[in-house]
Amino acid sequence: MFESTTPGQTQGTVHVAAVAKVAREARWSLDSPRSYLVPSLFWFASGHGRIQIDGALRGFTTCNALFIPANTPHAIEIAPRTQGIAVFFNAASGLACPETVVHLRLYGLGRQSELTRMIDEISKEAAAGAADSDIVLFHQSALLMHWLKRRDGTAVPAARAPRASVTDTRRANERPRGS
């Protein structure tokens, strides 16, 4: 899908596809490593498989998310009944993606639902094709990237502004007398 550039191929949008379809079309196996030109996220909702990155072989099972930065050599092998979603992000968008592979095992229905909801919103927006969908897709993708970094522990905490007291807030909201 994004292993090489071909005439007419666009990388300006986010592409969402079923993992089984991507695996079948790309002929995934541990014997055929590849690297995508775009950052990729794989959300495995059910099933299991193995992935090889930098010579290290690891397994994944149900409710695992796998983020792979652009141009990262990897090989994936999935079991026949594995289901999930593959998200290929815009390489030229300037997203603040994680710089290393992120493998999350999401225990608990809350986190699984969060990720599923974000991917679903990206999928719906990409399919809608509205005039401003590129802007919306960028922001939805940026939110997803930040979510991944938080779950992985690589997010840099923002400096907090000092909290205003209640009296400071009331003073700021008061109108000057006589106006």
C-alpha positions in Angstrom: 0.0 0.0 0.0 2.7 2.5 1.0 5.9 0.6 0.4 6.9 2.6 -2.6 5.7 5.6 -4.5 3.8 5.1 -7.7 2.5 7.7 -10.1 -0.9 9.0 -8.9 -0.5 7.7 -5.4 -1.5 10.4 -2.9 -0.2 10.6 0.6 -2.2 13.7 1.6 -4.8 11.9 3.5 -5.2 9.3 6.2 -6.0 5.7 5.0 -7.9 3.2 7.2 -8.3 -0.4 6.3 -9.0 -3.8 7.8 -5.8 -5.5 9.0 -6.8 -8.8 7.2 -7.1 -6.9 3.9 -3.8 -5.2 4.3 -2.1 -8.5 5.3 -3.6 -10.3 2.3 -2.7 -7.6 -0.2 0.8 -7.0 1.2 1.4 -10.7 1.7 2.6 -10.3 5.3 5.0 -12.9 6.6 8.0 -13.0 8.9 10.1 -13.9 5.8 9.2 -10.7 3.9 10.2 -7.6 5.9 9.0 -4.2 4.7 8.9 -0.6 5.7 6.1 1.8 5.0 6.8 5.4 3.8 4.2 6.7 6.3 3.7 6.2 10.1 1.3 3.3 10.7 -0.9 2.1 13.6 -2.3 -1.4 13.9 -5.1 -2.0 16.3 -5.6 -5.8 16.8 -9.1 -6.3 18.2 -9.0 -10.1 18.2 -6.6 -12.8 17.2 -2.8 -13.0 17.6 0.4 -12.9 15.7 4.1 -12.1 15.7 6.1 -9.1 14.6 9.8 -8.7 14.0 11.5 -5.3 14.4 15.2 -4.8 14.3 15.8 -8.5 14.6 13.7 -8.8 17.8 10.7 -11.1 17.6 7.7 -10.4 19.8 4.1 -11.5 20.0 0.8 -9.7 20.1 -2.7 -10.8 21.0 -6.2 -9.4 21.3 -6.4 -5.7 22.3 -2.9 -4.8 21.3 -2.0 -1.5 19.5 1.2 -1.3 17.5 2.5 2.0 16.2 5.4 1.8 13.6 7.1 5.0 12.6 7.7 5.7 8.9 10.6 3.8 7.2 10.9 1.3 10.1 11.8 -2.2 8.7 9.4 -4.8 10.2 7.7 -8.1 9.4 4.3 -9.1 10.6 2.6 -12.5 10.7 -1.0 -12.8 11.8 -3.2 -15.8 12.5 -6.0 -16.5 10.0 -8.9 -15.1 12.2 -7.1 -12.0 13.4 -9.3 -8.9 13.1 -8.3 -5.3 13.5 -7.7 -1.9 11.9 -4.7 -0.5 10.1 -4.3 3.3 10.0 -1.8 4.9 7.7 -1.1 8.5 8.5 -0.1 11.4 6.2 3.7 11.5 6.1 4.0 15.1 5.1 1.5 16.5 7.7 4.0 17.4 10.4 2.4 15.2 13.0 4.4 14.8 16.2 4.5 11.0 16.0 6.4 8.8 18.4 10.0 8.3 17.1 10.2 4.6 18.2 7.9 1.6 17.9 5.1 1.7 20.5 3.5 -1.6 21.5 0.6 -1.2 23.9 -1.3 -4.0 25.6 -4.6 -2.3 26.4 -6.2 -3.9 29.4 -9.5 -2.6 30.5 -12.6 -1.7 28.4 -12.1 2.0 28.9 -8.8 2.3 27.1 -9.9 -0.1 24.4 -13.0 1.9 23.8 -11.0 5.2 23.6 -8.7 3.9 20.9 -11.6 2.3 19.0 -13.6 5.5 19.1 -10.6 7.7 17.9 -9.9 5.4 15.0 -13.6 5.2 14.1 -13.8 9.0 14.1 -10.7 9.2 11.8 -12.2 6.6 9.5 -15.6 8.4 9.3 -13.9 11.7 8.5 -11.6 10.2 5.9 -14.6 8.6 4.2 -16.7 11.8 4.3 -14.3 13.8 2.1 -15.6 17.2 3.3 -13.9 20.3 2.1 -12.1 20.8 5.4 -11.5 17.1 6.1 -7.7 17.5 5.9 -7.7 19.9 8.8 -10.0 17.7 10.9 -8.0 14.6 10.1 -4.8 16.4 11.1 -6.2 17.3 14.5 -7.8 13.9 15.1 -4.5 12.2 14.2 -2.6 14.6 16.4 -4.9 13.7 19.3 -4.4 10.0 18.6 -0.6 10.5 18.5 -0.6 12.3 21.9 -2.9 9.6 23.3 -0.3 7.0 22.2 2.6 8.9 23.8 0.7 9.3 27.1 -0.1 5.5 27.2 3.5 4.7 26.3 4.9 7.2 28.9 6.8 9.2 26.3 4.6 12.4 26.4 6.4 15.5 27.6 4.3 17.1 30.3 3.4 20.7 29.4 4.4 23.4 31.8 1.4 24.3 33.9 0.3 27.9 34.3 -0.3 29.1 37.8 -4.0 28.8 38.7 -5.8 32.0 39.3 -7.6 32.3 42.5 -11.4 32.7 42.6 -11.1 36.4 43.6 -8.7 37.1 40.7 -11.2 35.5 38.3 -14.1 37.5 39.7 -12.1 40.7 39.3 -11.2 39.9 35.7 -14.9 39.2 34.9 -16.3 42.4 36.6 -17.2 45.3 34.4 -15.7 48.6 35.2 -18.2 50.8 37.0 -19.8 53.6 35.1 -19.6 52.0 31.7 
